[in-house]
Amino acid sequence: MSIPRRTLLGVLGGAALALPILGAAVSWAGRGIDTRGKVPFDRPLHVPPLAPSRVDAQGRRVFDLTIAAGRTEFTPGKPSTTWGVNGAHLGPTLRAARGEKVRINVGNALDEATSLHWHGMHLPPSMDGGPHQMIGPGTTWSPSWTVHQQAATLWYHPHPHGRTAQHVYRGVAGMFLIDDDAAPPELPHVYGIDDIPLIVQDRRLPGGVLDPDEPMAGTTGFLGDRILVNGTLGPYVDVRTERIRLRLLNGSNARVFHFHFADRRSFELIATDGGLLPAPHTTDRVQLAPGERAEIVVVLTPGERVVLRSSDPDTGAGFVQRDGGADRFDVLQLRAADTLAPSARLPARLAEVPRIPAHTADAQRVFELAEHTINGRRMSANRIDLTVRKDTTEIWEVHTGDGTLHSFHVHDVQFQVLTVDGSPPPEHLAGWKDTVLLPPGTSMRLIMRFADYADPNSPYMYHCHMLYHEDQGMMGQFMVLEPGQRPHPPATDHAGHH
């Protein structure tokens, strides 16, 4: 009997890589965390508030954000030191419309530099919030751009080189929702009522307290044994409508979630990273790597309670490698009221998602993710790894080369998946994406167009979104240039902006 390539890589690569890494959580496949039926669901879900905004004299929608340290009680009477945006932990939900100009004033009240990256946003590289737009203590960074993309669930998080995992773990993250008049009005859309943001993150809480200096090392990176949703431990949601829209964000450092309901009921997948799918896709599960998003609509009946779970993610784990593939969690409980307000049925069509034909590609590139490198090189702030000509289309083939679980995220663009291991992508990869999961042995071909912005002084990033891998150097820089332009790598000292 032959052994599948993915399985063989998982076994060999996991055995080779998991054991030498200091602090790695090593366990045999089949042994894992299991909280099914054990979560009391005794706390109402915290729904992040919508960030207040104003329109300035230039017609821009302005948001004011402050990153600061605070204290959070994940368990009563057990305060933890956390970071947050406009609060002690996590941040408000930003909301803007397609075609709208935005300005975001980001103040840093921490005692160390950080940044804020607008994950999934199409915008100029100097506004991207990557490691080249660091915000020093006591300073403010004020990016501004025009929203040029369809309705979507995006998010924001820090991106300091070498410290991203720690900064995200401490609590700096939030959603950024894009509205679009072209979105069908039948979709549930009342924020906090039938349209619920869910930032799902795994954490460790020994004694009920989060350690802000938790080690991030591991084969895959940090894996926790407790689940927070919007910072709430053991959350429930009171549902008052027949249909509810859940905007799922995997905001974890390294854990892969495979979401489904405990009774295995079906639901409608309506959107992925970059926005609405062409049509609702009926399924009973959706898998998300760190950074990925999905929007689902589920139907409830009066008086019922149903639990959202995660179990059996396809991580490609080997016999030794610890990547969370054996872990099972109860995540969230939905509690339907005895009387539910009627909800409109979903339309047959959701959005136009024109395919990018492979034959229109101007260039093709290959990226191998292996041993904290991409194509054998670790991130260097002084090196531009590749340049792309503005208004061209490229195919990027990405694959793993070390038997370890990885993901791949590209800044600025939303891409389409052409193939997975040579075959057409499944339905959940048929829409616009900016992050994809790469289990050991997986190869994907991604097609993307680089439009609107060119800058010879500011790069975008591409990297593994397993944050420990990213911090260890599994990241590269690219510039989008006009014809005739040459790249000018920025200086390595990015202490902050006034």
C-alpha positions as CSV (number, residue, x, y, z in Angstrom):
1,M,0.0,0.0,0.0
2,S,1.4,3.4,-1.0
3,I,1.5,6.3,1.5
4,P,0.0,9.6,0.3
5,R,2.6,12.3,-0.2
6,R,0.9,14.7,2.3
7,T,0.8,11.9,4.9
8,L,4.4,11.0,4.4
9,L,5.5,14.6,4.6
10,G,3.5,15.1,7.8
11,V,5.0,12.0,9.4
12,L,8.6,12.7,8.4
13,G,8.6,16.5,8.6
14,G,6.7,16.5,11.9
15,A,9.2,14.1,13.5
16,A,12.1,16.0,12.2
17,L,11.0,19.5,13.1
18,A,8.8,19.2,16.2
19,L,11.2,17.7,18.6
20,P,14.2,20.1,18.4
21,I,12.2,23.3,18.9
22,L,12.4,24.6,22.5
23,G,9.0,25.1,24.1
24,A,7.2,22.9,21.5
25,A,4.1,21.2,22.7
26,V,4.7,17.6,21.5
27,S,2.0,15.0,21.6
28,W,1.0,11.9,19.7
29,A,-1.7,12.1,17.1
30,G,-5.0,11.1,18.6
31,R,-4.3,12.7,21.9
32,G,-5.6,16.2,22.2
33,I,-7.8,18.7,24.0
34,D,-11.5,18.0,24.1
35,T,-14.0,20.5,25.6
36,R,-17.1,19.1,23.9
37,G,-20.0,19.1,26.4
38,K,-17.8,20.7,29.1
39,V,-18.3,24.4,28.4
40,P,-21.0,26.0,30.6
41,F,-21.8,28.9,28.2
42,D,-22.7,31.1,31.1
43,R,-21.5,34.5,29.8
44,P,-23.3,36.7,27.2
45,L,-21.1,37.3,24.1
46,H,-19.4,40.6,24.1
47,V,-20.1,42.3,20.8
48,P,-17.4,44.9,20.0
49,P,-18.9,48.3,19.6
50,L,-18.9,50.1,16.3
51,A,-16.1,52.7,16.3
52,P,-17.4,56.2,16.3
53,S,-16.4,58.3,13.3
54,R,-16.8,61.8,11.9
55,V,-16.5,63.3,8.4
56,D,-13.9,66.0,8.1
57,A,-13.7,69.1,5.9
58,Q,-12.1,67.0,3.1
59,G,-15.0,64.5,3.1
60,R,-13.0,61.7,4.8
61,R,-14.5,59.4,7.4
62,V,-12.2,59.8,10.4
63,F,-11.7,57.2,13.1
64,D,-9.6,57.8,16.3
65,L,-7.9,54.8,17.7
66,T,-5.5,54.4,20.7
67,I,-3.5,51.2,21.4
68,A,-2.9,50.9,25.1
69,A,-2.4,48.4,28.0
70,G,-5.2,47.5,30.3
71,R,-6.7,44.9,32.7
72,T,-9.2,42.3,31.6
73,E,-11.1,39.7,33.7
74,F,-11.6,36.6,31.5
75,T,-12.6,34.9,34.7
76,P,-14.3,36.8,37.5
77,G,-11.9,38.2,40.1
78,K,-8.8,37.2,38.0
79,P,-7.5,40.3,36.2
80,S,-5.1,39.8,33.3
81,T,-2.7,42.3,31.8
82,T,-3.9,42.9,28.2
83,W,-3.6,45.3,25.3
84,G,-6.4,46.7,23.3
85,V,-7.6,49.4,21.0
86,N,-9.9,52.0,22.6
87,G,-10.2,49.6,25.5
88,A,-8.4,47.0,27.6
89,H,-8.7,44.1,25.1
90,L,-9.4,43.8,21.4
91,G,-10.9,46.8,19.6
92,P,-14.0,48.3,18.1
93,T,-15.4,47.3,14.7
94,L,-14.6,49.9,12.0
95,R,-17.2,50.3,9.3
96,A,-16.8,52.2,6.0
97,A,-18.5,52.1,2.6
98,R,-17.2,51.3,-0.8
99,G,-16.0,54.5,-2.5
100,E,-15.6,56.3,0.8
101,K,-12.4,58.1,1.8
102,V,-11.1,57.2,5.3
103,R,-8.5,58.5,7.7
104,I,-7.5,56.6,10.8
105,N,-5.6,58.3,13.6
106,V,-3.7,55.5,15.4
107,G,-2.1,56.6,18.7
108,N,0.3,54.4,20.6
109,A,0.1,54.7,24.4
110,L,2.2,51.6,24.9
111,D,5.8,51.7,26.1
112,E,7.1,50.0,22.9
113,A,6.6,50.5,19.2
114,T,3.9,48.6,17.3
115,S,1.8,48.9,14.1
116,L,-1.7,48.3,12.9
117,H,-2.2,46.4,9.6
118,W,-5.5,46.5,7.7
119,H,-5.6,42.8,6.8
120,G,-7.4,42.2,3.4
121,M,-7.6,45.9,2.5
122,H,-6.6,47.1,-1.0
123,L,-4.7,50.3,-0.3
124,P,-1.3,52.1,-1.0
125,P,1.7,50.3,0.6
126,S,2.6,53.4,2.7
127,M,-0.9,53.0,4.4
128,D,-0.7,49.2,4.8
129,G,0.4,49.2,8.5
130,G,3.1,46.6,8.0
131,P,6.5,46.5,9.6
132,H,7.6,49.7,7.7
133,Q,4.8,51.8,9.3
134,M,5.8,51.4,12.9
135,I,4.2,53.7,15.5
136,G,6.6,54.7,18.3
137,P,5.4,55.1,21.9
138,G,3.6,58.4,22.3
139,T,3.2,59.0,18.6
140,T,0.3,58.9,16.1
141,W,0.1,57.5,12.6
142,S,-2.7,58.7,10.4
143,P,-3.1,56.7,7.2
144,S,-5.7,57.7,4.6
145,W,-7.1,56.0,1.5
146,T,-10.2,55.4,-0.5
147,V,-12.0,52.1,-0.1
148,H,-11.9,50.4,-3.5
149,Q,-13.5,46.9,-2.8
150,Q,-16.8,45.2,-2.4
151,A,-18.6,44.3,0.8
152,A,-16.3,42.2,3.0
153,T,-15.3,41.2,6.5
154,L,-11.7,42.4,7.0
155,W,-9.7,42.9,10.2
156,Y,-6.8,44.8,11.8
157,H,-3.9,43.6,13.9
158,P,-0.3,44.6,14.7
159,H,2.5,43.7,12.3
160,P,5.9,44.5,14.0
161,H,8.6,42.3,12.6
162,G,9.6,39.7,15.2
163,R,6.9,40.7,17.6
164,T,3.6,40.2,15.8
165,A,2.7,37.0,17.6
166,Q,3.2,38.6,21.0
167,H,1.3,41.7,20.2
168,V,-1.7,39.8,18.8
169,Y,-1.7,37.4,21.7
170,R,-2.0,40.3,24.2
171,G,-5.2,41.4,22.5
172,V,-4.7,44.0,19.7
173,A,-7.2,43.1,17.0
174,G,-10.6,44.1,15.6
175,M,-12.8,43.8,12.6
176,F,-13.1,46.2,9.7
177,L,-16.3,45.9,7.7
178,I,-16.8,47.2,4.2
179,D,-20.4,48.0,3.1
180,D,-21.5,48.0,-0.5
181,D,-24.9,49.1,-1.9
182,A,-24.6,46.2,-4.4
183,A,-24.9,43.6,-1.6
184,P,-28.3,41.9,-1.5
185,P,-30.7,43.6,1.0
186,E,-32.0,40.2,2.0
187,L,-28.9,39.4,3.9
188,P,-29.1,39.7,7.7
189,H,-27.4,43.1,8.3
190,V,-28.4,44.6,11.7
191,Y,-25.1,44.7,13.6
192,G,-25.1,42.9,16.9
193,I,-28.7,41.6,16.4
194,D,-28.8,39.3,13.3
195,D,-25.3,40.1,12.0
196,I,-22.7,39.1,14.6
197,P,-18.9,39.5,14.5
198,L,-17.0,36.5,16.0
199,I,-13.3,36.9,16.7
200,V,-12.3,33.4,17.7
201,Q,-8.9,32.9,19.4
202,D,-7.3,30.2,21.5
203,R,-5.5,31.2,24.7
204,R,-4.0,29.7,27.8
205,L,-5.4,30.9,31.1
206,P,-3.6,29.1,34.0
207,G,-5.4,30.1,37.2
208,G,-7.8,32.1,35.0
209,V,-5.1,34.6,34.1
210,L,-3.5,35.3,30.7
211,D,0.3,35.6,30.6
212,P,1.2,38.5,28.3
213,D,4.6,37.0,27.8
214,E,3.4,33.5,26.9
215,P,6.1,31.8,24.8
216,M,5.1,31.6,21.2
217,A,7.5,28.9,20.1
218,G,6.4,25.5,18.8
219,T,6.3,23.5,15.5
220,T,3.3,25.4,14.3
221,G,3.4,28.2,16.9
222,F,1.3,28.9,20.0
223,L,-1.7,26.6,20.7
224,G,-4.0,27.3,23.6
225,D,-6.4,25.1,25.5
226,R,-9.2,27.7,26.0
227,I,-11.3,29.5,23.4
228,L,-12.3,33.2,23.6
229,V,-14.9,34.7,21.3
230,N,-14.7,38.5,21.2
231,G,-12.7,38.1,24.4
232,T,-15.5,36.2,26.1
233,L,-14.9,32.8,27.7
234,G,-17.9,30.4,27.4
235,P,-20.1,32.8,25.4
236,Y,-23.8,32.5,24.4
237,V,-25.8,34.6,22.0
238,D,-29.5,35.3,22.4
239,V,-31.0,35.0,18.9
240,R,-34.2,36.8,18.1
241,T,-34.5,36.2,14.3
242,E,-35.0,33.1,12.2
243,R,-31.7,33.6,10.4
244,I,-28.5,34.9,11.9
245,R,-25.3,35.9,10.1
246,L,-22.1,35.0,11.8
247,R,-18.9,36.7,10.6
248,L,-16.2,34.2,11.6
249,L,-12.6,35.4,12.0
250,N,-9.8,33.1,13.0
251,G,-7.8,35.6,15.1
252,S,-5.5,33.0,16.5
253,N,-1.8,32.8,16.3
254,A,-1.5,29.3,14.9
255,R,-4.6,27.2,15.5
256,V,-6.8,26.0,12.6
257,F,-10.5,25.8,13.3
258,H,-12.9,23.5,11.6
259,F,-16.3,25.0,12.4
260,H,-19.5,23.0,12.5
261,F,-22.6,22.8,14.6
262,A,-22.9,20.0,17.2
263,D,-26.0,18.6,15.5
264,R,-24.2,18.8,12.1
265,R,-27.0,21.0,10.7
266,S,-26.3,22.6,7.4
267,F,-25.9,26.4,6.9
268,E,-25.1,28.8,4.0
269,L,-21.6,29.9,3.4
270,I,-22.1,33.4,1.8
271,A,-18.6,35.0,1.9
272,T,-14.9,34.4,2.4
273,D,-11.9,36.7,2.9
274,G,-12.6,39.2,0.1
275,G,-16.3,39.3,0.2
276,L,-19.5,37.6,-1.0
277,L,-19.5,34.4,-3.1
278,P,-21.4,34.3,-6.4
279,A,-24.1,32.2,-4.7
280,P,-24.8,30.7,-1.2
281,H,-23.0,27.4,-0.7
282,T,-24.9,24.9,1.4
283,T,-22.5,23.0,3.7
284,D,-22.2,21.8,7.3
285,R,-18.6,22.9,7.9
286,V,-16.0,25.5,7.2
287,Q,-12.3,25.5,8.0
288,L,-10.3,28.6,8.7
289,A,-6.6,29.1,9.2
290,P,-5.3,32.1,11.2
291,G,-6.3,35.3,9.4
292,E,-9.0,33.7,7.3
293,R,-12.7,34.8,7.4
294,A,-16.0,33.3,6.5
295,E,-19.6,34.6,6.7
296,I,-22.3,32.0,7.3
297,V,-26.1,32.2,7.7
298,V,-27.8,29.6,9.9
299,V,-31.5,29.0,10.4
300,L,-32.9,28.4,13.9
301,T,-36.2,27.3,15.3
302,P,-37.9,28.9,18.3
303,G,-36.6,27.8,21.7
304,E,-33.7,25.7,20.6
305,R,-30.1,25.8,21.6
306,V,-27.3,24.9,19.3
307,V,-23.5,24.8,19.9
308,L,-20.9,25.9,17.4
309,R,-17.9,23.5,17.5
310,S,-14.5,23.0,16.0
311,S,-13.1,19.6,15.5
312,D,-10.9,17.5,13.2
313,P,-9.2,20.2,11.1
314,D,-7.3,19.0,8.1
315,T,-3.8,20.0,9.3
316,G,-1.8,17.1,7.9
317,A,-0.4,16.2,11.3
318,G,2.2,13.5,11.6
319,F,2.7,11.1,14.4
320,V,4.8,13.6,16.5
321,Q,4.0,17.0,15.1
322,R,1.7,19.0,17.4
323,D,-0.5,21.3,15.2
324,G,-3.9,21.0,16.9
325,G,-5.4,18.5,14.5
326,A,-6.6,16.3,17.3
327,D,-8.2,19.1,19.4
328,R,-11.9,19.6,19.7
329,F,-13.7,22.6,21.2
330,D,-17.1,23.9,22.0
331,V,-16.9,27.5,20.9
332,L,-20.3,29.3,21.2
333,Q,-23.9,28.6,22.0
334,L,-26.8,30.1,20.1
335,R,-30.0,30.4,22.2
336,A,-33.1,31.0,20.1
337,A,-36.0,32.9,21.7
338,D,-39.4,31.3,22.0
339,T,-40.6,33.6,19.3
340,L,-38.4,34.5,16.3
341,A,-38.8,37.4,14.0
342,P,-39.1,36.3,10.4
343,S,-36.1,36.7,8.1
344,A,-35.9,37.0,4.4
345,R,-34.7,34.0,2.4
346,L,-31.3,34.3,0.9
347,P,-31.2,35.3,-2.8
348,A,-30.0,32.8,-5.3
349,R,-27.2,35.2,-6.4
350,L,-25.1,37.2,-4.1
351,A,-22.4,39.0,-6.1
352,E,-20.5,39.1,-9.3
353,V,-17.2,37.3,-8.9
354,P,-15.6,37.5,-12.4
355,R,-12.9,34.9,-12.8
356,I,-9.4,35.9,-13.8
357,P,-8.4,33.6,-16.7
358,A,-5.1,31.9,-16.2
359,H,-4.0,32.7,-19.7
360,T,-4.1,36.4,-19.0
361,A,-1.2,36.1,-16.5
362,D,1.8,38.2,-17.3
363,A,4.2,36.2,-15.1
364,Q,4.3,33.1,-12.9
365,R,6.3,32.6,-9.7
366,V,6.9,29.8,-7.3
367,F,7.1,30.1,-3.5
368,E,8.3,27.3,-1.2
369,L,7.6,27.7,2.5
370,A,10.0,25.7,4.6
371,E,12.0,26.0,7.9
372,H,11.0,29.6,8.6
373,T,12.0,30.7,5.1
374,I,10.3,31.4,1.8
375,N,12.4,30.2,-1.2
376,G,15.3,29.6,1.2
377,R,15.5,33.2,2.5
378,R,14.4,34.8,5.8
379,M,12.9,38.2,5.9
380,S,15.3,41.1,5.5
381,A,14.1,44.7,5.7
382,N,16.9,45.8,3.4
383,R,16.0,43.4,0.6
384,I,13.1,43.7,-1.9
385,D,12.4,40.1,-2.9
386,L,10.5,40.8,-6.0
387,T,9.0,43.6,-8.0
388,V,5.7,43.6,-9.9
389,R,4.6,45.9,-12.7
390,K,1.4,47.9,-11.9
391,D,-1.7,46.8,-13.8
392,T,-0.4,43.3,-14.5
393,T,-1.7,39.8,-13.5
394,E,0.5,37.1,-12.0
395,I,0.1,33.5,-10.9
396,W,1.8,32.5,-7.7
397,E,2.3,28.8,-7.0
398,V,2.8,28.2,-3.3
399,H,3.7,25.0,-1.6
400,T,5.1,23.6,1.6
401,G,8.6,22.0,1.7
402,D,9.2,20.9,5.2
403,G,6.2,18.7,6.3
404,T,4.9,21.5,8.6
405,L,1.6,23.3,8.5
406,H,1.7,26.7,7.0
407,S,-0.6,29.4,5.6
408,F,0.1,32.1,3.0
409,H,-1.1,35.7,3.1
410,V,-0.5,38.4,0.5
411,H,-1.0,42.1,1.3
412,D,-3.0,44.5,-0.8
413,V,-4.6,42.0,-3.2
414,Q,-7.5,39.7,-3.2
415,F,-6.6,36.6,-5.2
416,Q,-8.4,33.6,-6.7
417,V,-7.4,30.0,-6.2
418,L,-6.9,28.3,-9.6
419,T,-6.0,24.8,-8.4
420,V,-5.3,22.8,-5.2
421,D,-2.9,20.0,-5.9
422,G,-3.7,20.3,-9.6
423,S,-7.5,20.1,-9.2
424,P,-10.1,22.8,-9.3
425,P,-10.7,24.5,-5.9
426,P,-13.6,23.4,-3.6
427,E,-16.5,25.7,-3.2
428,H,-15.2,27.4,0.0
429,L,-12.1,28.6,-2.0
430,A,-14.1,29.8,-5.0
431,G,-14.4,33.4,-4.0
432,W,-11.9,36.2,-3.3
433,K,-9.1,35.2,-0.9
434,D,-6.1,36.8,0.8
435,T,-5.1,33.9,3.0
436,V,-4.9,30.2,2.4
437,L,-4.0,27.1,4.5
438,L,-1.2,24.9,3.3
439,P,-1.2,21.5,5.0
440,P,2.0,19.5,4.4
441,G,2.4,18.5,0.8
442,T,-0.2,20.9,-0.5
443,S,0.4,23.1,-3.6
444,M,-1.9,25.9,-4.7
445,R,-1.9,28.1,-7.8
446,L,-3.2,31.6,-7.0
447,I,-3.9,34.3,-9.6
448,M,-4.0,38.0,-8.7
449,R,-4.0,41.4,-10.3
450,F,-1.9,44.3,-9.0
451,A,-3.8,47.5,-9.8
452,D,-4.1,51.1,-8.7
453,Y,-1.0,51.6,-6.5
454,A,2.7,51.8,-7.3
455,D,5.4,53.1,-5.0
456,P,9.2,52.6,-5.4
457,N,9.7,53.5,-1.7
458,S,7.2,51.3,0.1
459,P,6.9,47.5,-0.1
460,Y,4.0,45.2,0.6
461,M,4.5,41.9,2.4
462,Y,3.8,38.2,1.7
463,H,4.2,35.7,4.5
464,C,3.1,32.7,6.5
465,H,0.2,33.7,8.8
466,M,1.3,31.3,11.4
467,L,2.6,34.2,13.5
468,Y,5.5,32.4,15.1
469,H,6.7,31.4,11.6
470,E,6.3,35.0,10.4
471,D,8.2,36.4,13.3
472,Q,11.0,33.9,12.7
473,G,11.5,35.2,9.2
474,M,9.0,33.4,6.9
475,M,8.1,36.6,5.1
476,G,9.1,38.5,2.0
477,Q,8.7,42.0,0.5
478,F,7.5,43.0,-2.9
479,M,7.0,46.4,-4.6
480,V,4.5,47.4,-7.3
481,L,6.2,49.7,-9.8
482,E,5.3,51.8,-12.8
483,P,7.3,51.0,-15.9
484,G,10.8,52.4,-15.6
485,Q,10.7,52.7,-11.8
486,R,13.4,51.1,-9.7
487,P,12.8,50.0,-6.1
488,H,14.3,52.0,-3.2
489,P,14.2,49.8,-0.1
490,P,13.2,51.8,3.0
491,A,15.6,52.3,5.9
492,T,15.5,49.6,8.6
493,D,14.8,52.1,11.5
494,H,11.1,52.6,11.7
495,A,10.7,53.9,15.3
496,G,7.5,55.8,14.7
497,H,5.6,58.6,13.1
498,H,4.4,62.0,14.4
